[in-house]
Amino acid sequence: MITCRDIYNLQLDGVELLTGETGLDRMVSWTYYVQTKPYDDHMNHGNFALIVIDYLRFSFEEAYNAMIELNDLGISGMGISVVEDRESVPEKMINKAKELELPLFFIRWEGASFVDIAQSIGQLILETTVNNKRTGDYLYNLLFGYEVNDKYIEKISGQFGLSFDRPYRVGIIVIDRKYGVNLEQDEHTYTYYTDCLNRMVIHMKKRPMYMRFLNKFVLLFEKTENKDTEHEIEVILRELDSRSEFKGYISSTCILGSPYTKPADFGKSYQEAKNLIPKKDYLPNPTGKKVLSASSMGIYKYLFNSSNHSEILGYCNNKLTKLEEYDHANGTFLIDTIEAYYMHGFNVGKTAEALFVHRNSLQYRLRKIEEILGMSLEDSMEYLDLVNCILVKKLMFDS
C-alpha cells in the first residue's frame, strides 16, 4: 500500500502540494473522482479524492464543504483542479486542510489530467503489490518447505537481507472483527485496516519478511535479546486498533512461535504460533498484550505433554463442579466472573465493565462464589488454583 508521500514523490507534472505535509503518511487505497452526493455511497477509506472546480457542480465554497465531509469519511488526500486555471485555491481552504492535516494538492488545468494522475497512482499501487507478492512467495517457500535447499537460500535470501547465522521466529497476526449492519462497508473498513497494517509492517525498522496467507498475516524476523521487533509490533497493533475508525470493531493479536536458526525449521515456528491461535483468548493476559508467545502460557504448556490428562481433568472438575452446576441451573456466569476478576487485576470497576454488569452485581457474584465454595477469595492460593483450573480446562479440553 502507498501513501500520499509516495504520490508527492512521483513529482507529477502540473501537480503541486499546497499544504498538509503532516498527513503525507496517510494510506492511499485508490483514487476517487468526486461528483455526486451522498459521498459515503461511493467513497471508501483511503481514497485519494479528485475535485474539479467547474462552477456547475462545484464552486470553491462547495468544494470546501466537500473536503471537510470527505475527510470525516476517511480520504487520504485531495487534488483540486480549476477549469482553465481561472483562479487560485483560497487561503481559507488551504488553512482548513492544514488544520485537518489533509494533504491538499493543486492540479494545473492546462497540461495536467485526472486520468494521468489516477493511472500513475494505480500503477504505483500495482508495483507495490507485486513487490510484496515476491517477498511473500519466498517466505511461503521457506515456511512450507518448497524449494528450500542451500542453493535456493543462498541465491534468494541475500536479496532480502537475510542471514541465517542467527535465530529467526515466525509471528502470525490474527485479526478479530465485529460486523455491523452494512456488511459492504464492514468489508471496506477491514480492507483499509489490512492495507494500513501492511504498510506499517513493511516499514518496520528491522524490515521483517511478510506475507498474507489464508486471512492471516505472517512475519519472519530475527530474534534479538532486546526484543526490538516484538516491541515494535506491540506498538503498531495498539496504535492501529486505537484509531477511531477501527476502535471497538477491529483488533489484532500477534502470536509468536519459537526461534530457530535453520531455515528448514521455520515451518515449526509457524505451526507453533498457529496452534496457539485457538487458545489466545484463554491465555493469562491481564494487561491486554498484543504480542503473545508460547512463553505466555507459563506452566500450562507443560500440561499438554502430560500423559495424565484424565487425572488433570478430574482435579479441575472437582474444584469447579459446584460452580459449573450452579451456573447451569441458574443461568449465571460465576466461572466467567472468577476469570474476568483475575484478568482485570482484581479491579471491580474494570471487571464490571468487561462483564457488562453493575458493580453491585459483581460484588454479589463474588460473595455468591465464596458462599458456594465455602472459601474466601482473599485466600490468594485458593483463588489462583481456581483460575488455573479454569484456564487448564479451556486450554486443554475445550475444542
C-alpha positions in Angstrom: 0.0 0.0 0.0 1.2 3.5 -0.8 0.8 6.9 0.9 0.3 10.5 -0.1 4.0 10.9 0.4 4.6 8.4 -2.4 2.2 10.4 -4.7 4.1 13.6 -3.8 7.5 11.9 -4.5 6.2 11.0 -8.1 6.7 14.7 -8.9 3.9 14.5 -11.4 3.9 17.3 -14.0 1.4 20.0 -13.1 0.8 18.7 -9.5 1.8 20.9 -6.6 1.4 20.2 -2.8 -0.3 23.2 -1.2 -0.4 22.0 2.4 -1.0 19.0 4.7 2.6 17.9 4.9 1.9 16.3 8.4 -0.6 14.0 6.7 1.5 12.7 3.9 1.8 9.3 5.5 -2.0 8.6 5.1 -2.6 5.4 3.3 -4.0 5.5 -0.3 -6.2 2.7 -1.3 -7.3 4.1 -4.7 -8.5 7.3 -6.4 -12.0 8.8 -6.2 -13.4 11.3 -8.6 -15.9 13.4 -6.6 -19.1 14.1 -8.4 -22.4 13.5 -6.6 -23.7 13.1 -3.1 -24.1 11.2 -0.9 -20.3 10.7 -0.9 -20.4 7.8 1.5 -22.2 5.7 -1.1 -19.1 5.8 -3.3 -16.1 6.8 -1.2 -14.1 4.3 0.8 -11.4 4.7 3.5 -8.1 5.7 1.9 -9.4 7.1 -1.4 -7.5 9.9 -2.9 -10.2 12.4 -3.8 -10.1 14.5 -7.0 -12.4 17.5 -7.5 -12.8 19.9 -10.4 -14.0 23.4 -9.7 -16.2 23.7 -12.7 -18.6 26.3 -11.3 -21.5 24.0 -12.1 -21.3 21.1 -9.6 -18.6 22.7 -7.5 -17.7 26.2 -6.6 -14.8 26.7 -4.1 -17.3 27.1 -1.3 -18.9 23.7 -2.2 -15.5 22.1 -2.6 -14.5 23.5 0.8 -17.6 21.8 2.4 -17.0 18.6 0.5 -13.4 18.5 1.7 -14.5 18.6 5.3 -17.1 15.9 4.8 -14.8 13.7 2.8 -12.1 14.0 5.4 -14.6 12.8 8.0 -15.2 9.8 5.7 -11.5 8.9 5.7 -10.0 10.1 2.5 -6.2 10.0 2.3 -5.7 13.3 0.4 -7.3 15.6 -2.1 -6.4 17.1 -5.5 -8.1 20.3 -6.7 -8.2 21.4 -10.3 -9.8 24.7 -11.6 -11.4 25.0 -15.1 -9.0 26.9 -17.3 -6.9 27.7 -14.2 -9.4 30.6 -13.6 -8.4 31.3 -10.0 -6.2 30.1 -7.2 -7.2 27.9 -4.3 -8.5 30.2 -1.5 -6.4 30.6 1.7 -9.5 29.6 3.7 -9.4 26.1 2.0 -5.6 25.8 2.4 -5.8 26.7 6.1 -8.6 24.3 6.7 -6.7 21.4 5.0 -3.7 22.3 7.1 -5.8 22.2 10.3 -7.2 18.8 9.2 -3.7 17.5 8.4 -5.1 16.6 5.0 -2.6 16.7 2.0 -4.1 19.1 -0.5 -2.7 19.2 -4.0 -3.3 21.7 -6.8 -3.5 20.2 -10.2 -2.9 22.5 -13.1 -5.8 22.5 -15.6 -3.6 23.2 -18.6 -1.3 20.2 -19.3 -2.4 18.0 -16.4 -5.0 15.3 -16.4 -7.0 13.5 -13.7 -6.8 10.4 -15.9 -3.0 10.5 -16.0 -2.8 11.1 -12.2 -5.2 8.2 -11.5 -3.2 5.9 -13.8 0.1 6.9 -12.1 -1.3 6.2 -8.7 -2.9 2.9 -9.8 0.5 1.8 -11.4 2.3 2.7 -8.2 -0.2 0.6 -6.1 0.2 -2.3 -8.6 4.0 -2.2 -8.5 4.0 -2.2 -4.6 1.6 -5.1 -4.6 3.9 -7.1 -7.0 6.9 -6.5 -4.8 5.0 -7.6 -1.7 3.9 -10.7 -3.5 7.5 -11.5 -4.5 8.6 -11.4 -0.8 5.5 -13.3 0.2 6.2 -16.1 -2.3 9.7 -16.6 -0.9 8.5 -16.6 2.7 5.9 -19.2 1.7 8.6 -21.4 0.3 10.6 -21.1 3.5 7.8 -21.9 5.8 6.2 -24.8 3.9 9.3 -26.4 2.6 9.1 -25.8 -1.2 12.4 -25.3 -2.9 14.2 -24.9 0.4 17.7 -26.0 -0.4 21.1 -24.4 0.2 21.4 -23.2 -3.4 18.0 -21.6 -3.4 18.5 -20.0 0.0 21.9 -18.6 -0.9 20.6 -17.1 -4.2 17.5 -15.5 -2.9 18.0 -14.7 0.8 20.7 -12.1 0.2 18.3 -10.1 -1.9 16.1 -9.8 1.2 18.9 -9.1 3.7 18.5 -12.4 5.5 21.5 -14.1 7.2 20.9 -17.5 8.7 23.7 -17.5 11.2 21.2 -16.2 13.9 17.8 -17.2 15.1 14.5 -16.2 13.4 11.0 -16.7 14.6 7.5 -16.5 13.0 4.7 -14.3 14.1 1.1 -14.6 13.0 -1.1 -11.5 13.2 -4.7 -12.6 13.8 -7.4 -10.0 13.2 -10.7 -10.2 15.1 -13.6 -8.1 14.0 -17.3 -7.3 14.7 -19.8 -7.0 12.0 -22.3 -4.2 11.8 -25.4 -3.5 9.7 -23.7 -2.6 6.5 -21.6 -5.6 5.5 -20.2 -4.0 2.4 -18.9 -1.1 4.4 -17.5 -3.5 7.0 -15.5 -5.2 4.3 -14.2 -1.9 3.0 -13.1 -0.9 6.6 -11.5 -4.3 7.0 -9.6 -3.9 3.7 -8.4 -0.5 4.7 -7.3 -1.8 8.1 -5.3 -4.6 6.4 -3.8 -2.0 4.0 -2.7 0.1 6.9 -1.3 -2.9 8.7 0.6 -4.0 5.6 2.1 -0.6 5.2 3.2 -0.3 8.8 4.7 -3.7 8.9 6.8 -3.5 5.8 8.2 -0.2 7.0 9.3 -1.5 10.4 12.9 -0.8 11.4 14.1 -4.4 11.1 12.1 -5.0 7.9 10.6 -8.4 8.7 9.6 -10.7 5.8 5.9 -10.5 5.5 3.0 -12.2 3.6 -0.8 -12.6 3.7 -1.8 -16.2 3.9 -5.3 -17.7 4.5 -6.6 -14.5 6.1 -3.6 -14.4 8.4 -0.6 -12.0 8.3 2.7 -13.9 8.7 6.0 -12.3 9.6 9.5 -13.8 9.8 12.0 -11.7 11.8 15.3 -12.0 13.7 15.1 -12.7 17.4 17.2 -10.3 19.4 17.9 -10.1 23.1 16.2 -6.7 23.5 13.1 -7.9 21.5 13.0 -4.7 19.5 10.8 -6.2 16.8 8.3 -7.7 19.3 8.0 -4.3 21.0 7.5 -2.5 17.7 4.8 -4.9 16.7 3.1 -4.3 20.0 3.2 -0.5 19.4 1.9 -0.9 15.8 -1.1 -3.0 16.8 -2.0 -0.8 19.7 -1.8 2.4 17.6 -3.8 0.8 14.7 -6.5 -0.7 16.9 -7.0 2.6 18.8 -7.8 4.6 15.7 -11.4 6.0 15.7 -12.4 4.2 12.5 -11.3 0.8 13.9 -11.7 1.0 17.7 -14.3 -1.4 19.0 -14.7 -3.1 15.6 -11.3 -4.5 14.7 -8.4 -5.6 16.9 -5.3 -7.7 16.3 -3.0 -10.0 18.2 0.4 -11.3 17.1 1.1 -14.9 18.1 4.8 -15.9 18.1 6.4 -19.3 17.5 9.8 -20.3 18.9 13.0 -19.0 17.3 15.1 -21.3 15.0 18.4 -20.8 13.1 17.9 -23.4 10.3 15.5 -22.3 7.5 14.2 -25.9 7.4 12.8 -25.3 10.9 11.0 -22.1 10.3 7.9 -24.1 9.4 7.9 -25.4 13.0 7.8 -21.9 14.3 4.8 -21.2 12.1 3.0 -24.3 13.3 3.7 -23.4 17.0 2.2 -20.0 16.5 -0.7 -21.4 14.6 -1.5 -23.9 17.3 -1.8 -21.2 19.9 -4.4 -19.2 17.9 -7.5 -21.0 19.2 -6.2 -20.6 22.7 -5.2 -16.9 22.6 -8.3 -15.6 24.4 -7.7 -18.1 27.2 -4.1 -17.2 27.9 -3.4 -15.3 31.1 -3.1 -11.7 29.8 -4.4 -9.3 32.4 -2.5 -6.3 30.8 -4.0 -7.0 27.3 -0.7 -7.5 25.5 -0.9 -7.6 21.7 2.1 -9.9 21.2 1.9 -13.4 22.8 4.1 -16.4 22.5 4.4 -19.9 23.9 6.2 -18.5 26.9 2.9 -16.6 27.7 1.4 -20.0 28.6 3.8 -20.5 31.5 3.3 -23.8 33.2 0.3 -24.6 31.0 2.5 -25.6 28.1 3.9 -28.5 30.1 0.5 -29.9 30.8 -0.1 -30.6 27.1 2.8 -33.0 27.2 1.5 -34.9 30.3 0.0 -38.4 29.8 -2.2 -37.9 32.9 -4.9 -35.9 31.1 -7.7 -37.7 32.9 -6.1 -37.1 36.3 -5.7 -33.4 35.5 -9.3 -33.1 34.3 -10.6 -34.9 37.3 -8.8 -32.4 39.6 -10.1 -29.4 37.8 -13.7 -30.8 37.7 -13.5 -31.4 41.5 -12.6 -27.8 42.1 -15.2 -26.3 39.7 -18.2 -28.7 39.7 -20.2 -26.8 42.3 -19.8 -23.5 40.4 -20.5 -25.1 37.0 -23.6 -26.8 38.3 -24.9 -23.5 39.8 -24.2 -21.7 36.6 -26.0 -24.3 34.6 -29.0 -24.4 36.9 -29.4 -20.7 37.3 -28.1 -19.3 34.0 -25.4 -17.4 35.8 -21.7 -16.7 34.9 -19.8 -17.3 38.1 -16.9 -19.2 36.3 -16.6 -16.3 33.9 -16.6 -13.9 36.8 -13.7 -15.6 38.5 -11.6 -15.5 35.4 -12.5 -11.9 34.5 -11.8 -10.7 38.0 -8.3 -12.1 37.8 -7.7 -10.9 34.2 -8.6 -7.3 35.2 -6.2 -7.2 38.2 -8.9 -7.7 40.8 -10.3 -4.2 39.9 -14.0 -4.2 40.5 -14.7 -1.3 38.1 -12.8 -2.7 35.1 -14.2 -6.2 35.7 -17.8 -5.0 35.9 -17.3 -3.0 32.7 -15.8 -6.0 30.9 -18.8 -8.2 32.0 -21.4 -5.5 31.3 -22.8 -5.6 34.8 -23.2 -3.1 37.6 -20.5 -3.0 40.3 -23.1 -4.1 42.9 -24.0 -7.1 40.7 -20.3 -8.1 40.5 -19.9 -7.8 44.3 -23.0 -10.1 44.7 -21.4 -12.6 42.3 -18.2 -12.6 44.3 -20.0 -13.2 47.5 -22.0 -16.0 46.0 -18.8 -17.7 44.8 -17.4 -17.6 48.3 -20.7 -19.0 49.7 -20.9 -21.9 47.2 -17.2 -22.9 47.7 -17.0 -22.2 51.4 -13.9 -20.1 50.9 -12.6 -16.6 50.9 -11.5 -15.0 47.7 -8.9 -13.2 49.8 -7.1 -16.5 50.0 -4.7 -15.9 47.1 -3.5 -19.5 46.8 -7.0 -20.9 46.6 -8.1 -18.2 44.2 -5.1 -18.9 41.9 -5.9 -22.6 42.0 -9.4 -21.8 40.8 -8.1 -19.6 38.0 -5.6 -22.3 37.0 -8.3 -25.0 36.8 -10.5 -22.7 34.6 -7.6 -22.0 32.2 -6.4 -25.6 32.1 -9.8 -26.8 31.2 -10.1 -24.2 28.4 -6.6 -24.7 27.1 -6.5 -28.5 27.3 -10.0 -29.7 26.9 -12.1 -27.1 25.0 -12.1 -27.8 21.3 
